[in-house]
């Protein structure tokens, strides 16, 4: 489970006509289990010109065990906003996906539908989805193609690419997208493309500085205009994670497969394979990439290889002694391997104690 709270300042320009700024607080919670995940966030903004606004979302997914190379997902999304002038928006969407995991990523297909409220009338929304993700240690990317139909009259397709890189104390995330089809000029914005960049600098495992900026598109399902934003914030977190700043509060109703599948580790073991060598084994049912690091690797990430079934393993030269180590799934948060004693390292983070006899 990961949680964080961002508090800071954001400057916004809606539909290239209205400029404003606000103090904003954004809590975020991500919880995952071997075959399920829940993601929730909210933002409360107090504008310098007066007035307030709030928005948030809750998404959840359950996953079937991998069978014949396929993982099925059933999920749901609920989100909305409330404003001081009495305006309310919201939407509820159910969706499903088929994931085809590969060594360094996956291909996926899905679709869903639901209802939406734009503050004036109820409507229907249907979405399809196709995409692919790649993960190479600390870096990765995600491509999605999302055709959308709103009220059987407005039709368009969004194409989006997101990239990330995770360093020792610095994280970067970038996003670029383009809309094809209806431009929704009735919402006073006809921008066809958008892009954003966010940077997170970790001072400690529980405190970071966050900066982001860019553009975001019209949200036709809830009637939000497109715009531009720049934000600065501090982040307080239960531990270092890759929870990204939401560009202008814009969310993808179907969620992000690369974030939704955050596989839990169900087992870990270390066994002497030959004199001077130890085999480290991890059982991670839905993983696409498994890495370990420790003082026996000089804290450099080492990739494990599939060892049959749901297992991953690597054999390393490790002398008898006591060592600190962690493991990571799909480039996510470093965690203590199950079964190892947890302890604090010199930076205040949690590591596991590995004893080799």
Residue pairs with C-beta under 8 A, 6 or more apart in sequence:
1 29
1 30
1 31
1 32
1 238
2 29
2 30
2 31
2 237
2 238
2 239
2 241
2 243
2 333
3 27
3 28
3 29
3 30
3 237
3 238
4 27
4 28
4 235
4 236
4 237
4 238
4 241
4 243
5 25
5 26
5 27
5 28
5 235
5 236
5 237
6 24
6 25
6 26
6 27
6 28
6 210
6 233
6 234
6 235
6 245
7 23
7 24
7 25
7 26
7 233
7 234
7 236
8 23
8 24
8 210
8 231
8 232
8 233
8 234
9 21
9 22
9 23
9 24
9 231
9 232
9 233
10 21
10 22
10 24
10 45
10 229
10 230
10 231
10 232
11 19
11 20
11 21
11 229
11 230
11 231
12 19
12 20
12 21
12 22
12 227
12 228
12 229
12 248
13 19
13 20
13 227
13 228
13 229
14 20
14 225
14 226
14 227
15 187
15 188
15 189
15 225
15 226
15 227
16 189
16 227
16 228
17 188
20 47
20 48
20 49
21 47
21 48
22 45
22 46
22 47
22 48
22 53
23 45
23 46
23 48
24 43
24 44
24 45
24 46
24 231
24 233
25 43
25 44
26 41
26 42
26 43
26 44
26 233
26 245
26 246
27 41
27 42
28 40
28 41
28 243
29 38
29 39
29 40
29 41
30 37
30 38
30 39
30 40
30 241
30 243
30 259
30 262
31 37
31 38
31 39
32 38
32 262
32 263
32 264
33 264
34 263
34 264
34 266
34 285
34 286
35 62
35 63
35 64
35 65
35 285
35 286
36 60
36 61
36 62
36 63
37 60
37 61
37 63
37 260
37 261
37 262
38 58
38 59
38 60
39 58
39 59
39 60
39 255
39 259
39 260
40 56
40 57
40 58
40 59
41 56
41 57
41 246
41 251
42 54
42 55
42 56
42 57
43 54
43 55
43 56
43 246
43 249
44 52
44 53
44 54
45 52
45 53
45 54
46 52
47 53
51 83
51 84
51 85
52 83
52 84
53 81
53 82
53 83
53 84
54 81
54 82
54 83
55 79
55 80
55 81
55 82
55 249
56 79
56 80
56 81
57 77
57 78
57 79
57 80
57 251
58 77
58 78
58 79
59 75
59 76
59 77
59 78
59 255
59 260
60 75
60 76
61 73
61 74
61 75
61 76
61 255
61 260
62 73
62 74
62 75
63 71
63 72
63 73
63 99
63 261
63 286
64 71
64 72
64 73
65 71
65 285
66 101
66 285
66 286
66 310
69 100
69 101
70 98
70 99
70 100
71 98
71 99
71 101
71 261
71 286
72 96
72 97
72 98
72 99
73 96
73 97
73 98
73 99
73 110
73 257
73 260
73 261
74 94
74 95
74 96
75 94
75 95
75 96
75 97
75 112
75 254
75 255
75 260
76 92
76 93
76 94
76 95
77 91
77 92
77 93
77 94
77 95
77 114
77 253
77 254
77 255
78 90
78 91
78 92
78 93
79 90
79 91
79 222
79 251
79 253
80 88
80 89
80 90
80 91
80 117
80 222
81 87
81 88
81 89
81 90
81 222
81 224
82 88
87 119
88 117
88 119
89 116
89 117
89 118
89 119
89 222
89 223
89 224
90 116
90 117
90 222
91 114
91 115
91 116
91 117
91 125
91 221
91 222
91 253
92 114
92 115
92 116
93 112
93 113
93 114
93 125
93 127
93 253
93 254
94 112
94 113
94 114
95 110
95 111
95 112
95 113
95 127
95 129
95 253
95 254
95 255
96 110
96 111
96 112
97 108
97 109
97 110
97 129
97 254
97 257
98 108
98 109
98 110
99 106
99 107
99 108
99 257
99 261
100 106
100 107
100 108
101 286
101 288
102 288
103 288
103 306
104 134
104 135
104 136
104 288
104 289
105 132
105 133
105 134
105 135
105 140
105 288
106 132
106 133
106 257
106 261
106 288
107 131
107 132
108 129
108 130
108 131
108 132
108 133
108 257
109 129
109 130
110 128
110 129
110 130
110 254
111 126
111 127
111 128
111 129
112 126
112 127
112 129
112 253
112 254
113 124
113 125
113 126
113 127
114 124
114 125
114 253
115 122
115 123
115 124
115 125
116 122
116 123
116 124
116 125
116 150
116 221
116 222
117 123
117 222
118 221
118 222
118 223
119 222
119 223
120 223
123 150
123 151
123 221
124 150
124 151
124 152
125 148
125 149
125 150
125 151
125 221
125 253
126 148
126 149
127 146
127 147
127 148
127 149
127 253
127 254
128 146
128 147
129 144
129 145
129 146
129 254
130 144
130 145
131 142
131 143
131 144
131 145
131 257
132 142
132 143
133 140
133 141
133 142
133 143
133 257
133 258
134 140
134 141
134 142
135 258
135 288
135 289
135 330
135 331
136 289
137 289
137 291
137 301
137 303
137 331
138 165
138 166
138 167
138 301
138 331
139 163
139 164
139 165
139 166
139 331
140 163
140 164
140 258
140 331
141 161
141 162
141 163
141 164
142 161
142 162
142 163
142 256
142 257
142 258
143 159
143 160
143 161
144 158
144 159
144 160
144 252
144 256
145 157
145 158
145 159
146 157
146 158
146 159
146 160
146 252
146 254
147 155
147 156
147 157
148 154
148 155
148 156
148 157
148 158
148 220
148 221
149 155
150 220
150 221
154 182
154 184
154 220
155 181
155 182
156 179
156 180
156 181
156 182
156 183
156 184
156 220
157 179
157 180
157 181
158 177
158 178
158 179
158 180
158 217
159 177
159 178
159 179
159 180
160 175
160 176
160 177
160 178
160 252
161 175
161 176
161 177
162 173
162 174
162 175
162 256
163 173
163 174
163 175
164 171
164 172
164 173
164 174
164 242
164 244
164 331
165 171
165 172
165 173
166 242
166 331
169 201
169 202
169 203
170 199
170 200
170 201
170 202
171 199
171 200
171 202
171 242
172 197
172 198
172 199
172 200
173 197
173 198
173 199
173 242
173 244
173 245
174 195
174 196
174 197
174 198
175 194
175 195
175 196
175 197
175 214
175 247
176 193
176 194
176 195
177 193
177 194
177 195
177 217
178 192
178 193
178 194
179 191
179 192
179 193
179 217
180 192
182 220
183 190
183 192
184 190
184 218
184 220
187 218
187 220
187 223
187 224
187 225
187 226
188 225
189 217
189 218
189 225
189 226
189 227
191 215
191 217
191 218
191 226
193 215
194 214
194 215
194 216
194 217
194 226
195 214
195 215
196 212
196 213
196 214
196 215
196 216
196 229
196 247
196 248
197 212
197 213
197 214
198 210
198 211
198 212
198 244
198 245
198 247
199 210
199 211
199 212
200 208
200 209
200 210
200 235
200 245
201 208
201 209
201 210
202 208
202 240
203 209
204 347
204 348
205 237
205 239
205 240
205 347
205 348
205 349
206 236
206 237
206 238
206 239
206 240
206 348
207 234
207 235
207 236
207 237
208 234
208 235
208 237
208 240
209 232
209 233
209 234
209 235
210 231
210 232
210 233
210 234
210 235
210 245
211 231
211 232
211 233
212 229
212 230
212 231
212 245
212 247
213 228
213 229
213 230
213 231
214 228
214 229
214 247
214 248
215 226
215 227
215 228
215 229
216 226
216 227
216 228
216 229
216 247
216 248
216 250
217 226
217 250
218 224
218 225
218 226
219 250
221 253
224 250
227 248
229 247
229 248
231 245
233 245
237 243
239 333
239 349
239 350
240 333
240 334
240 349
241 332
241 333
242 331
242 332
242 333
258 330
261 286
261 288
261 330
262 329
262 330
262 332
263 284
263 285
263 286
263 287
263 329
263 330
264 284
264 285
265 282
265 283
265 284
265 327
265 329
265 335
265 337
265 338
266 283
266 284
266 285
266 310
266 338
267 281
267 282
267 283
267 338
267 339
268 280
268 281
268 282
268 283
268 327
268 337
268 338
268 339
268 340
269 280
269 281
269 339
270 278
270 279
270 280
270 281
270 354
270 356
271 278
271 279
271 281
272 278
272 279
272 356
272 357
273 279
273 315
276 317
276 318
276 319
277 315
277 316
277 317
277 318
278 315
278 316
278 317
278 318
278 356
279 313
279 314
279 315
280 292
280 304
280 313
280 314
280 315
280 316
281 307
281 311
281 312
281 313
282 290
282 292
282 304
282 311
282 312
282 313
282 327
282 337
283 310
283 311
283 312
284 290
284 310
284 312
284 329
285 310
287 312
287 329
287 330
288 330
289 303
289 329
289 330
289 331
290 303
290 304
290 312
290 327
290 328
290 329
291 301
291 302
291 303
291 304
291 327
291 328
292 301
292 302
292 304
292 314
292 325
292 326
292 327
292 328
292 337
293 299
293 300
293 301
293 302
293 325
293 326
293 327
293 328
293 334
294 323
294 324
294 325
294 326
294 351
294 354
295 323
295 324
295 325
296 316
296 318
296 323
296 325
296 354
297 316
301 328
302 314
302 316
303 314
304 312
304 313
304 314
305 312
305 313
305 314
306 312
307 313
318 356
319 356
320 356
320 357
321 355
321 356
322 353
322 354
322 355
322 356
323 353
323 354
323 355
323 356
324 343
324 345
324 351
324 352
324 353
324 354
325 337
325 340
325 351
325 352
325 354
326 334
326 335
326 336
326 337
326 350
326 351
326 352
327 334
327 335
327 337
328 334
328 335
329 335
334 349
335 350
336 342
336 350
336 351
336 352
337 352
337 354
340 352
340 353
340 354
341 352
341 353
342 350
342 351
342 352
342 353
343 350
343 351
343 352
343 353
344 350
344 351
345 351
